[in-house]
Amino acid sequence: MADDIVPLGLTVDRNYARRLPRLAVGIARALRRRRDLRGADVIYVRNLDMALVAWTAARLAGSRARLVYEVLDIQRLMVRPDAPGRIARAVERWILGRSDLLVVSAPDFIDRYFRPVQGFAGAWHLLENKVMGHRLGEVTTRLDRTRTAEPPWVIGWFGTLRCRRSLTILAAIADALGDSVRIVLAGRLSEEDIAPRALADTLDGRPNMSFRGPYANPRDLPEIYSGIHFSWAVDYLDDGLNSDWLLPNRLYEGGLCGALTLARAATATGRYAVSERLGWAFPEPLADSVTAFLRTLTPEAYAERHAGLLGRDLGTFVDVGGMRDLLVRLD
């Protein structure tokens, strides 16, 4: 119900000086529900700033609720070697020491950051970025996972579009392959990373590239993935760090909708796609290796890999146990 929702305010992406005062406002607003905070058994928070709001408001309200800290991305601030980075890591270590459970969306977050960088040795739980099962009722009857295994090969890049380098690579692939490839973009453009003018300039003069704009998830998934051969699961935004460690939702979303994954080699996404036979991973330079792959890809090779995708249990792509196991663990 709407009365149960308490808006804490809006923060600002990547501007932590402007975020701090807004976090103070969030604490004050959360305290309006101090009775609910005192009655809670568990407070579940996502990312560091919300953890600070939750812990502070709960303690001021006299709550003894357990704190669960969820991390879906390791923000670049957290790995910076300068003073702001060291301060952020110290604050997070303080929060980790007061959390009963850490929830992450990819194992590499533990192995590459929390253990070696933060010295974390506490309890943690893996909750992958899979499609939530309870949200699929409205789309399952409309999903068409079949594909015509022949060119033009269609690559879909969907979700929040942040990676400028991916846009450049996809444009190079479009130029190299011409009519034998189509590239479809859909979702929300992150204007801090890709200016609308830059996107328009990239699409201009490339009839084999298009942008469908925003879409509703999961309602519009059957439409945007219709006829898409490949899901572009490449990210360079934090190359060598978070981009190499994460397992993005488009990896699971694409598989559910019948699209095979294109990923970078030597990343968690690439290793997962190859080991589970959900797609392919490519070495650098990516534009050259993907172009060469698509030039030589036969309908038979695509159909074979795609048949394997369709044969996978839907639990590969849909959360049927992770959230349940988390709730049992919290209980």
N, C-alpha and C positions, 0 to 999 in steps of 0.2 A: 504494500500500500504506500501511497505517496507520503503519508504522515510518518512512515518509518524511515524515510530517507532524509538525512541531514547533510545538505551540501556544505562542504568545508571550504569552498573557494577554488579559484583557478591558480595554478602555478605557471611558471614560465620555463620553456624548454631551454636548458643549457645556460641559464643565467642565474647562478646560485645566489648572487648578491640580492637580486630582486625576489628570489623565492623565500628567503628566510623570514622577512616580515609577514608574508602570506601564510607561512607555517604557524606563526604565532596567532594569526587570526583563526586558522583551522583549529588550534588547541582551544581557543575561547569558545568556538562554536560547538566543538565536541563536548565541552563541559556543560552545555545546556542539557545534555542527556546524561548527567552524572548518575542518576538513579539506574539507568540501563547499564552504564559502565560498571557500577558496583554489582549488578546482578549477573554480569557475564561470566561464563566459565573460560572462554577462549576469545581472544582478540586477534583477528587474522589481518595482516597488513602486507601490502605489496610495495617493495622498494624502501630505501632508507628514509626519505623525508616523511613518508606516512608512518614509518615505524617510530620516528621521533614524536610525531603528533600523538600517536596512539599511546605510547609509553608514558609520555608526560601527562596527557589528559587522564589516563587511567589512574596514575598515582595520585594526582591532585584530587580525583574523585574518590579515592580510597578503595579502588578496585584491586582485587587479588587475582584477576584473570591471567591465565597463561598467555604468553605472546608467541605467535607464529609469524615468522618473517619469510616472505616469499620473494624470490629474485628471479625475474624472467630475462634480464640482461645485466651484464656487468658494464655499467656506464663508464665512459672514458675517464671521467674525473677520478674514479676509484683506482685507476692504474697509472695516473700521472706521477712522475717522480718528484714534482716540486712541492712546495709547502701546502697549497690547497689540497693536493692529492693525499699527502701524509695526514693532514687533518681529517679528511673525509674517511680514510681508512681507520683512523683511531676512533672516530665516532662510530663507525660500523662495528669495530671490534667490541666497543662498549655495548652496542645493541645486541650483538651476538651473545655476549655474556649474560644478557638478561632475557634471551629468547629460549623457549622450551623446544623449539623445532625450527629448522631451516628447510624451506621448500625451494627446489630449483627445477628448471625445465630441461636441463641438459647435464649429463654426468661430468663433462669437462669443466663446468663451473666449479665443481668441487675439486677436481684433480689439478686444474690449472690456476685456480685463483684462491678459493677459500682455504684449502689446506696449505699450499706453499706460501701464499702471500699473507693471508690473515691468521695462519696458524690455527685454523679451526679444527676441533676434534670432537665436536658435539654431534647430536642426532640430526639427521637430515632425511628428506624424502624426495623422491623423483616424481614430479608431476609433469609429464610431457605436454607439449603444445598441441595435443590431439584435438580433433573436433569433438565437442561435447555431445554425448549421445542424446541427452534430453532435448537438444535443439534440432534434431534431425527429422522429427515427425513431418514437418511441413515440406521437406525437400526430397525425401527418399524415393517417393513415387515418381518424381520428375527427373531423377538422375539417369543419364544415359552414359554408361561407362565404355561403350563400344567406340571404336575408332576405325576410320578408313586408313589402312597402313600404306600410305603412298604420299608423295609430295603433291602440293606444297606442304612442307612440314610447318606446323603452327606452334609457336612458342608463346606461352602466356606468362607475363610478369604481373602478379596481382598482390594486393595488400596495400600497406603504406609504402609508397615509392620514395626511398631516401637515397639510394646508392647512385650517385652521378656516374661513377665508373661503369656500372652495369648498363646504364643508358647508352654510354659511349660504345661499349662492346656490342650491345644489341644492334646499334646503328651500323657498326662495321660488318656484322653478320648479314644484316639486311642488304647492305651495298654489295657484299661479295656474292650472295646467292640469288639476288633478284627475285624472279617469279617463283623460284623453287622453295621460298620460305615466306611465312607471314609472321609478324610479331604483334601481339595484342597486349596492350597495357590497360590495367583497370585498378581503381582504388583511389586512395587519398594521396595527393602529392604533398610531400613534406617540403614546403617552400623555403625552409631554412637550409635545405640541402640541394634541391633542384628548383631553380626559379621557373615559374610558368613560361617565361620567354625562352629559356633554354630548352624546355620540352617542346614548345611550339617550333623552334628553329630545327630541332632534331627531326621532328615529324615532317616538316615542310620538304617537299620534293621526294619523299619516300612513300610511295603508295602502298608498299608492303608493310608499313608500320602504322598502328592506330592506337588511340587512347579513348577508352570507353567512359572514363570518369568514375565517380564513386559508385559503390554498390553496397547492398545490405547483405550482411553475413548472418545466418546461412541462407536466407531467403533466395538470394540471387545466384548462389553457387551453380545450380544446374545450367543457367543461361550463360554465365561468363566462361565456364569451363567446356561448354559444348564445342566439340571438334578440336579442342586443344590437345596436341600430341605431347607437349613437354611443359612442365612447370619450371620456370627459372628460379632456382633457389640459391642464387649467388649474391654475396654481400661483401663489400669492401669498406664499409663505413668505418669500422674499427679493425682494419686489416692487421693480422698477427695477434689480435686480442679477442674481443667478444665475437667478431665476425667469424673467427676460426673455431670458436667453442660452441656456439649456439646450435640448436635444432629448431628451425623456424616452423611456424604453423603451416606455411605453404607446402612444406614437405609432406605433411599428413593430409592436408586439405586437397592437394593435387592428387595424391594417391587414391583418396576416397572417390574423387570425381573422375578417375580414369586417366590421369595425365602422369607420364613418367617424369622423373626428376632430372634436371641438368644442374650439376653442382661443381664446385672447385675441388680438385684433389688436395690432399693434406689438410682438410678441414673436417670437423665432426660431421657436418652435413654430407660431405662427399663420402666419408667412410661409411656412414649409415646407409646411404643410397646404394652403394656398391655391395656392401655385405648383405643387405636385405634384398638385393636385386630389384630395387625400385626405380632404377635409372642409371645414370653414368656420371662419372666425375672426371674432370679434365685438367691437364697441367697448363701452366702459363707458357706462352701468351694465350689467354683464353679465347680471344676472337679467332685466332688462327686454328686452335685445336678443335673448337666447336664447329667452325666452318668446314674443316677437313672431315670431321665426323659426319656431318649432315650431307656432304657431297657423296660420301661412300656408303651411307646407310641404305640398306636394302629393305624393301617391304617385309621380307621374310624375317630379317633380324629384328625389326621393330615389332612385328606380330608376335614373335617368340617371347620377347621381354614383356610385352604388354599382356600376353596370356598369363604369365607368371604373376603380374600385378593383380589381375582379376581373380586369380586363384588364392590370393592371400585372405586370411581371416580379417573381417572388418575391424577387429580389435587392434590391428596394426595401425589403423588410421583414426579410429574412434575411441574415446576414453570410455571403457566399459568397466575398468577396475581401479584406475589410479585414484580418482576422487573418492570412491568407496573405501579403498584401503586407507586413504588419508583420514577420512572421517572416523573409521574404526580406530585408527591410531590415536586420534585426538580424544576419542571417547575413553 
